[in-house]
């Protein structure tokens, strides 16, 4: 029985810099991910979007590796989202369960594919958590607007909120590739079935759609907030113009009287 543990340890990881210092056997690499074999039947998968996945590592080894990679992380987390998954390598046929997969062939491509899907699930948990925070904040402002008829934020705070939302949306778009099937599944029917089954098990597509829909709701609300803010500024400007005109009229009247 193999054990998979995937952790979201940061917002992102500098893949290029870490690759230059870590000397384990590198089985696969590109600008987004690194797949290492560190010992017999022990693998580590590192992803640009801040996830590290371990196969057959004890807590001490995991802690040591996280300490090693932490200088290459942006916004390193003390509390880490995690996903665990078991792999039974003594199966007579491939079979996927809720938190376990039984496989006939425990080669590196099959193991890599399983680790990839577990890591995608953790990344979606993180993005969902971040989206929920933004949605809750949006709901606070809309509730205040409903009760008082006023928007309880300044122009600067609105801009910061828009920036926070756009940054999250951009990060998700940057990592959209994680929901594509790897090239190894294109010509291997067995790997393709495993990949499809794992995506269904972890519900990756519908979870992503849910995050996307929530971000669209936030985006629509931000558009409304911008319109209200613009209207408020326009109203203030109109009153300033009216007051200036009145002052000018009064000056003219007073000058004629005196």
C-alpha positions in Angstrom: 0.0 0.0 0.0 1.4 3.4 -1.0 0.4 6.7 0.7 0.0 10.0 -1.1 0.0 13.2 0.8 -0.5 16.6 -1.0 -0.1 19.9 0.8 -0.8 23.5 -0.2 2.2 25.2 1.4 2.1 28.7 -0.2 0.6 30.9 -2.9 3.3 29.9 -5.3 6.8 28.2 -5.6 9.8 29.4 -7.6 10.2 26.3 -9.7 13.2 27.4 -11.6 15.2 28.5 -8.5 14.3 25.3 -6.6 15.2 23.1 -9.5 18.8 24.5 -9.5 19.4 23.4 -5.9 17.6 20.2 -5.4 19.7 17.2 -6.6 17.3 14.2 -6.4 16.6 12.3 -9.7 14.4 14.5 -11.8 12.0 12.4 -13.9 9.9 15.2 -15.4 10.1 19.0 -15.4 8.7 22.1 -17.2 8.1 25.7 -16.1 5.1 24.7 -14.0 6.1 21.5 -12.2 8.9 19.2 -11.1 8.6 15.4 -10.5 11.4 13.7 -8.5 12.3 10.2 -7.5 14.1 10.5 -4.2 14.4 6.8 -3.3 13.0 3.4 -4.3 9.2 3.8 -4.5 9.4 7.4 -3.0 8.5 10.4 -5.1 8.0 14.1 -4.7 5.9 16.3 -7.0 6.4 20.1 -6.8 3.9 22.6 -8.5 4.3 26.2 -9.3 0.9 27.0 -7.7 2.2 26.2 -4.2 1.4 22.5 -3.8 3.9 19.8 -2.9 2.9 16.1 -3.1 4.7 13.2 -1.4 4.5 9.5 -2.1 5.6 7.1 0.7 7.3 9.7 3.0 7.1 9.8 6.7 6.4 12.9 8.7 10.1 13.6 9.4 11.1 13.5 5.8 8.1 15.6 4.8 8.9 18.3 7.4 12.6 18.3 6.3 11.6 18.8 2.6 9.1 21.6 3.4 11.8 23.4 5.4 14.2 23.0 2.4 11.7 24.4 -0.1 10.2 27.2 2.1 12.7 29.9 1.0 11.5 29.4 -2.6 7.8 29.9 -1.6 5.8 33.1 -1.9 3.5 33.7 1.2 4.4 30.5 3.0 1.5 29.0 5.1 1.7 27.9 8.7 -1.6 26.1 8.3 -1.6 23.9 5.2 -4.5 22.4 3.3 -4.0 18.7 2.8 -5.4 15.7 0.9 -4.5 12.1 1.5 -5.0 9.2 -0.8 -4.1 5.5 -0.7 -2.8 3.4 -3.6 -3.2 -0.4 -3.6 -0.6 -1.9 -6.0 -1.6 -5.5 -5.7 -4.9 -5.3 -7.7 -6.0 -7.5 -10.6 -7.7 -4.6 -12.2 -7.7 -0.8 -11.9 -10.4 0.4 -9.5 -11.0 3.8 -8.0 -12.8 4.3 -4.7 -13.6 7.4 -2.5 -10.1 7.8 -1.0 -8.2 4.9 -2.5 -7.2 3.5 -5.9 -6.3 -0.1 -6.8 -3.9 -0.4 -9.7 -2.4 -3.2 -11.7 0.7 -1.3 -12.9 2.6 0.9 -10.4 5.0 2.5 -12.9 6.2 6.1 -12.6 3.6 7.5 -15.1 0.7 6.0 -13.2 2.0 7.2 -9.8 2.7 10.6 -11.2 -0.9 10.8 -12.7 -2.4 9.9 -9.3 -0.2 12.5 -7.4 -1.2 15.1 -10.0 -4.9 14.6 -9.5 -4.6 14.6 -5.7 -2.6 17.9 -5.9 -5.2 19.5 -8.2 -7.8 18.7 -5.6 -5.8 20.5 -2.9 -5.3 23.5 -5.2 -9.1 23.7 -5.8 -9.7 23.6 -2.0 -7.4 26.6 -1.6 -8.9 28.6 -4.4 -12.4 27.8 -3.1 -11.4 29.0 0.3 -10.0 32.3 -1.1 -13.1 32.8 -3.2 -15.4 32.2 -0.2 -13.6 34.9 1.8 -14.1 37.4 -1.1 -17.7 36.4 -1.5 -18.4 36.9 2.3 -16.9 40.3 2.1 -19.0 41.2 -0.9 -22.1 40.0 0.9 -21.3 42.3 3.9 -21.2 45.3 1.6 -24.4 44.3 -0.3 -26.3 43.7 3.0 -25.2 47.2 4.2 -26.3 48.6 0.9 -29.7 46.9 1.3 -30.3 48.2 4.9 -28.9 51.7 4.7 -29.0 52.5 1.0 -25.3 53.5 1.1 -22.1 51.8 0.2 -19.9 51.5 3.3 -16.5 51.7 1.6 -14.2 54.4 0.3 -12.9 54.7 -3.3 -9.5 53.5 -2.2 -10.9 50.4 -0.4 -13.0 49.6 -3.4 -9.9 49.7 -5.6 -8.0 47.4 -3.2 -11.0 45.0 -3.2 -11.1 45.0 -7.0 -7.4 44.3 -7.1 -7.7 41.4 -4.7 -10.4 39.8 -6.8 -8.6 40.3 -10.1 -5.4 38.8 -8.6 -7.2 35.7 -7.5 -8.9 35.4 -10.9 -5.6 35.8 -12.7 -3.9 33.2 -10.6 -6.7 30.7 -11.3 -6.5 31.4 -15.1 -2.7 31.0 -14.9 -3.1 27.5 -13.5 -6.0 26.4 -15.7 -3.6 23.9 -17.3 -3.9 21.8 -14.2 -7.3 20.6 -15.4 -5.9 19.4 -18.7 -4.9 15.8 -19.0 -1.1 15.2 -19.2 0.4 14.1 -22.5 1.0 10.6 -21.1 -2.7 9.9 -21.2 -3.2 10.7 -24.8 -1.7 7.5 -26.2 -2.2 5.2 -23.2 -5.8 4.0 -22.8 -5.2 2.7 -19.3 -3.8 6.0 -18.0 -6.6 7.9 -19.7 -9.2 5.8 -17.9 -7.4 6.4 -14.6 -7.2 10.1 -15.2 -10.9 10.3 -16.1 -11.9 8.3 -13.1 -9.8 10.4 -10.7 -11.2 13.6 -12.0 -14.7 12.3 -11.4 -13.7 11.0 -7.9 -12.3 14.4 -6.9 -15.1 16.2 -8.7 -12.5 18.6 -10.2 -14.6 20.1 -13.1 -17.7 20.9 -11.1 -15.6 22.4 -8.3 -13.8 24.6 -10.7 -17.1 25.7 -12.3 -18.4 26.6 -8.8 -15.4 28.8 -8.1 -15.7 30.4 -11.5 -19.4 31.2 -10.9 -18.8 32.7 -7.5 -16.0 34.9 -8.9 -18.5 36.0 -11.6 -20.9 37.0 -8.9 -18.2 39.0 -7.1 -17.2 40.6 -10.4 -20.8 41.7 -11.1 -21.2 43.2 -7.6 -17.9 45.1 -8.0 -19.2 46.5 -11.2 -22.3 47.7 -9.3 -20.2 49.2 -6.5 -18.1 51.1 -9.1 -21.3 52.6 -10.7 -22.5 53.6 -7.2 -19.2 55.1 -6.3 -19.1 57.0 -9.7 -22.6 58.3 -9.2 -21.7 59.5 -5.7 -18.7 61.3 -6.9 -20.7 62.8 -9.8 -23.3 64.0 -7.3 -20.7 65.6 -5.1 -19.2 67.3 -8.1 -22.6 68.6 -9.2 -23.2 70.1 -5.8 -19.8 71.8 -5.8 -20.6 73.4 -9.2 -24.0 74.6 -7.9 -22.4 76.1 -4.8 -19.8 77.8 -6.9 -22.4 79.3 -9.2 -24.4 80.5 -6.3 -21.3 82.2 -4.8 -20.6 83.9 -8.1 -24.3 85.1 -8.4 -24.1 86.4 -4.8 -20.9 88.2 -5.6 -22.5 89.9 -8.6 -25.6 90.9 -6.7 -23.6 92.3 -3.8 -21.3 94.2 -6.1 -24.4 95.9 -7.7 -25.9 96.7 -4.3 -22.8 98.2 -2.8 
